[in-house]
């Protein structure tokens, strides 16, 4: 039955949501994403899953180590594996062509599920605060209409629409009301909940709105998604086995050996992955002024659990003229609990994600950010360091996605 649960992932990003469904045995028919690097990440991950089934992960390992190039990796699998990721914007101009491409990929298969969520910056409270127009003219506000077009076209039995909590209040709730009406008009019953990632074994306090719908006339309901105790800590349980890094240290493709044995958290969540090494443990370079601020922020946090206020810094260390808003722009990751929300801004600088130890004064690495989003260590993010951070910041935590997938699977 599991092999028959086919899905399409819209606005797929780097594939965090999809990875959770794949881990629960669902079959991806197509991923659709406009960002080139994110699509390359999806293709590489699709190759991983194919090679894993064929017991040929040695090819994938050689790629991660930098011993073969990406063309060799991608050519090691059938063409349809690569073609299942479609690098196109979803828009009025492309939607009909996308239907044709998806129809070719699915052939006679039924689409059981559609998952995904339009880019969330337009609904984000922080995004609205940063934008002088409060995102009112942003076309991303209306991308949900194309999600509805896919629902109408393929009529899946269920769907998952995820986004930021700000979706509920953007434009006084008008967008959300329009989404719900469009879903109901397409023939679905629907409900939604705000889920906190740390309730699903993710070491991050990240909230997402998860809208789930099911076709009218079926016996489905909003699934009961299992909540877990989460006594684990970022430094002790999540970062502990990765080698120390200085600012600027690390490469995109290289074998990174673990420095400690596998613990219960990494084992039970699968975050260590299936290989005996990881990659992309890359730290940003940082200037002397930033490192001085980092030391102050780390000391304040470790000694008194207090956050650094930018406006109260020594004026010699202040480089930003804005001293009235975003005063928490230098923030240390919580060492003995869950991290604050990882967002796409991590691609711009690492100031909001400072490593929580005076032994390593730096911002977190790509791999550490990926772990905070519960990506397995064998997940490889294509593109530059900046692009990798952006892909991770935009993603749905894999463990949260997997629990949603597991709960939905019971209804089939």
BELLIN-V943204 format. One record per residue. N is the residue number from 0. PHI is phi in degrees with one decimal (none if undefined). PSI is psi in degrees with one decimal (* if undefined). Layout:
N,PHI,PSI
N,PHI,PSI
//
This chain:
0,none,-38.4
1,-59.9,-38.5
2,-64.5,-17.4
3,-91.9,-4.3
4,-86.7,91.0
5,-97.7,142.9
6,-138.5,158.9
7,-114.8,137.2
8,-110.6,113.4
9,-96.3,144.6
10,50.8,53.2
11,-71.1,-20.3
12,58.2,-141.7
13,-84.2,-3.7
14,99.0,19.5
15,-60.9,-45.9
16,-64.5,-46.0
17,-62.5,-39.1
18,-59.4,-39.2
19,-63.1,-38.8
20,-73.8,-38.4
21,-62.7,-40.1
22,-64.2,-23.2
23,-95.8,13.7
24,92.1,3.0
25,-72.2,155.4
26,-109.7,113.9
27,-76.3,121.5
28,-83.1,-42.1
29,-155.8,143.4
30,-113.2,132.4
31,-120.8,125.2
32,-155.5,139.0
33,-88.1,-25.0
34,-76.9,126.5
35,-61.7,-48.9
36,-64.0,-40.6
37,-61.8,-38.9
38,-64.7,-39.3
39,-64.6,-38.0
40,-61.4,-45.7
41,-60.6,-42.2
42,-63.9,-45.6
43,-62.0,-38.2
44,-69.2,-36.5
45,-63.2,-37.7
46,-62.9,-43.3
47,-55.1,-50.1
48,-63.6,-38.7
49,-66.2,-47.4
50,-65.8,-32.8
51,-63.0,-43.3
52,-64.0,-31.8
53,-91.2,5.9
54,56.0,42.3
55,-125.7,33.6
56,-68.0,-9.5
57,-62.1,-32.3
58,-65.3,-45.2
59,-62.4,-42.1
60,-60.1,-41.8
61,-63.4,-34.6
62,-66.6,-46.5
63,-61.4,-33.9
64,-76.8,-10.9
65,88.6,14.4
66,-87.8,-20.9
67,-132.9,157.5
68,-90.5,174.6
69,-67.7,-33.1
70,-60.5,-41.6
71,-63.7,-42.9
72,-60.4,-52.8
73,-65.6,-31.7
74,-78.6,-2.1
75,-85.3,-1.1
76,-126.7,161.4
77,-59.2,152.1
78,-59.5,-33.5
79,-64.7,-25.4
80,-62.6,-43.7
81,-73.8,-41.4
82,-67.8,-16.7
83,-70.8,-12.5
84,-99.7,120.3
85,-107.5,116.3
86,-92.0,82.1
87,-145.8,148.9
88,-70.9,142.8
89,-92.9,111.8
90,-151.6,176.9
91,-59.6,-35.3
92,-75.6,-21.5
93,-112.0,-15.3
94,-61.3,-39.7
95,-67.2,-39.7
96,-64.4,-36.0
97,-64.6,-39.4
98,-58.5,-42.4
99,-62.4,-44.0
100,-65.5,-42.9
101,-65.3,-39.9
102,-59.7,-38.5
103,-65.7,-39.3
104,-71.9,-39.4
105,-80.1,-25.9
106,52.3,-119.0
107,-91.8,-0.4
108,-70.5,149.5
109,-90.8,140.0
110,-86.5,111.6
111,-85.2,-25.2
112,-151.3,141.8
113,-118.5,133.6
114,-126.8,165.1
115,130.8,176.5
116,-160.0,134.9
117,-57.9,154.5
118,-48.7,136.2
119,-95.7,-4.1
120,-58.6,-34.0
121,-70.0,-23.0
122,-99.6,-13.7
123,-66.5,135.1
124,-63.3,-40.3
125,-65.3,-42.1
126,-61.3,-41.4
127,-67.2,-35.5
128,-68.3,-35.2
129,-75.9,-27.2
130,-92.5,127.0
131,-58.8,-30.2
132,-92.6,4.5
133,55.5,33.3
134,66.0,13.8
135,-64.5,-32.1
136,-97.4,8.2
137,-77.4,123.4
138,-66.1,-18.5
139,-64.3,-17.9
140,-59.4,-24.7
141,-112.1,8.4
142,-65.9,-21.6
143,-58.6,-25.4
144,-61.8,-31.2
145,-78.8,-29.9
146,-59.6,-43.5
147,-64.0,-35.6
148,-62.4,-39.4
149,-67.5,-38.3
150,-60.3,-45.9
151,-65.2,-36.6
152,-72.0,-48.6
153,-101.6,-13.7
154,45.0,54.6
155,-64.3,158.2
156,-67.2,-36.1
157,-141.2,165.9
158,-148.6,159.3
159,-127.5,122.0
160,-118.8,114.9
161,-113.7,151.1
162,-166.7,-176.2
163,-81.8,153.4
164,-56.3,-26.6
165,-59.9,-18.3
166,-56.5,-34.0
167,-69.7,-25.2
168,-114.0,-10.9
169,-56.9,133.3
170,49.5,48.2
171,55.7,32.0
172,85.5,3.5
173,-63.8,-43.5
174,-61.2,-43.9
175,-63.4,-43.8
176,-62.4,-38.5
177,-66.6,-37.9
178,-62.6,-49.0
179,-61.7,-42.7
180,-62.5,-43.7
181,-61.9,-38.8
182,-65.1,-45.5
183,-65.2,-38.4
184,-65.4,-26.3
185,-80.0,-3.0
186,101.7,27.8
187,-124.4,147.5
188,-90.4,152.9
189,-150.0,150.4
190,-148.6,167.5
191,-146.7,156.7
192,-144.1,152.8
193,-93.5,117.5
194,-105.5,138.7
195,-100.8,119.2
196,-56.4,-34.5
197,-66.2,-14.9
198,-78.9,-5.1
199,-125.3,35.6
200,76.4,4.0
201,-83.0,135.1
202,-89.6,58.6
203,-157.4,134.1
204,-87.9,73.9
205,-113.4,126.2
206,-101.7,137.8
207,-135.8,143.2
208,-84.2,123.6
209,-114.7,106.3
210,-94.4,126.3
211,-125.2,133.1
212,-127.8,158.3
213,-143.7,150.3
214,-62.9,137.9
215,-61.1,139.5
216,96.8,-11.8
217,-92.6,170.2
218,-94.6,13.4
219,-73.2,158.2
220,-140.6,173.6
221,-64.3,122.6
222,-67.3,153.4
223,-85.5,102.2
224,-90.5,121.9
225,-64.8,133.7
226,-101.6,141.8
227,-118.2,151.8
228,-68.2,144.4
229,-135.7,78.5
230,-85.2,3.6
231,-79.8,161.8
232,-127.4,144.2
233,-56.7,-52.6
234,-73.8,-44.4
235,-75.4,-33.1
236,-113.4,-21.9
237,-110.3,-39.4
238,-100.2,-11.2
239,-60.2,-28.4
240,-99.6,3.9
241,-93.1,139.1
242,-64.5,154.0
243,-62.2,148.2
244,-132.0,140.1
245,-93.4,159.0
246,-53.9,131.8
247,85.7,-2.2
248,-88.8,142.8
249,118.2,160.0
250,-128.7,159.7
251,-66.7,-45.0
252,-122.9,109.4
253,-167.3,154.5
254,-79.8,122.3
255,-111.5,114.3
256,-79.0,144.2
257,-75.0,147.7
258,-106.5,2.8
259,-149.8,165.0
260,-75.2,163.9
261,-69.7,129.2
262,-99.7,177.0
263,-63.3,-40.1
264,-65.4,-50.6
265,-64.4,-33.8
266,-71.4,-48.7
267,-68.9,-28.1
268,-92.4,-15.0
269,76.2,13.2
270,-66.1,-29.4
271,-66.3,-17.1
272,76.2,-163.6
273,-110.7,-2.3
274,-97.4,168.2
275,-98.8,20.4
276,-155.3,172.0
277,-132.3,-172.7
278,-143.5,178.6
279,57.0,32.7
280,-86.3,69.0
281,-109.3,127.2
282,-101.1,140.8
283,-65.9,146.5
284,-70.4,148.1
285,-137.4,145.6
286,-82.5,168.6
287,-62.7,-37.7
288,-63.8,-46.7
289,-60.8,-41.0
290,-65.5,-34.1
291,-64.5,-42.2
292,-65.5,-41.5
293,-57.7,-45.4
294,-59.2,-43.7
295,-62.6,-44.6
296,-64.7,-42.3
297,-64.4,-45.8
298,-61.6,-44.4
299,-59.8,-42.0
300,-70.5,-46.6
301,-70.2,-36.0
302,-80.0,-43.5
303,-128.2,2.4
304,55.3,38.7
305,-111.3,147.5
306,-93.8,146.5
307,-73.4,132.7
308,-99.9,115.0
309,-58.5,-36.5
310,-66.4,-21.5
311,-97.1,4.3
312,-68.7,157.2
313,-54.0,125.7
314,-51.8,-26.3
315,-66.6,-24.3
316,-94.6,-10.5
317,-84.2,123.6
318,-112.9,-14.2
319,-98.3,137.1
320,-76.0,-25.2
321,-75.9,107.5
322,-121.7,23.9
323,-118.0,-22.6
324,-135.0,162.5
325,51.6,45.4
326,-75.7,-9.1
327,-98.6,27.0
328,-66.3,-16.7
329,-108.1,108.4
330,-135.3,134.8
331,-91.4,137.9
332,-63.8,136.9
333,-65.2,115.0
334,-74.4,-33.8
335,-113.2,29.9
336,-160.2,-138.0
337,-103.5,147.3
338,-72.5,156.1
339,-70.1,172.1
340,-61.5,129.8
341,-85.4,123.2
342,-125.4,170.9
343,-62.6,-22.2
344,-61.4,-15.7
345,-59.1,-20.7
346,-71.6,-23.6
347,-82.0,-44.5
348,-160.7,169.9
349,-103.7,11.4
350,-61.3,-29.0
351,-86.7,-1.5
352,-138.5,69.1
353,-85.9,133.9
354,-61.9,134.1
355,-87.4,54.5
356,-158.2,139.2
357,-76.2,-7.7
358,-77.2,-22.2
359,-136.1,89.9
360,-86.2,101.9
361,-172.5,174.5
362,-89.8,166.4
363,-69.2,157.2
364,-84.6,171.0
365,-57.0,-47.0
366,-64.9,-39.3
367,-64.7,-41.1
368,-63.0,-41.3
369,-62.7,-39.8
370,-65.5,-38.3
371,-60.8,-27.8
372,-92.3,6.7
373,63.6,24.1
374,-68.7,140.2
375,-68.8,154.8
376,-66.1,-16.0
377,-89.5,5.6
378,-81.4,127.9
379,-115.8,129.2
380,-100.8,118.1
381,-78.4,159.1
382,98.4,-168.2
383,-74.7,173.2
384,-59.3,-44.0
385,-61.4,-44.3
386,-63.1,-41.2
387,-60.9,-44.8
388,-60.5,-42.0
389,-64.5,-43.5
390,-60.0,-42.9
391,-66.3,-44.8
392,-62.9,-29.6
393,-85.4,-7.2
394,-81.4,161.3
395,-88.7,133.1
396,-56.4,132.2
397,-60.5,-41.9
398,-66.4,-36.2
399,-63.9,-45.8
400,-60.3,-39.9
401,-65.9,-38.5
402,-67.4,-36.8
403,-63.4,-45.8
404,-61.3,-41.2
405,-64.2,-42.8
406,-67.9,-39.7
407,-67.6,-39.3
408,-56.4,-35.9
409,-61.8,-27.0
410,-80.9,-13.5
411,-92.4,*
//
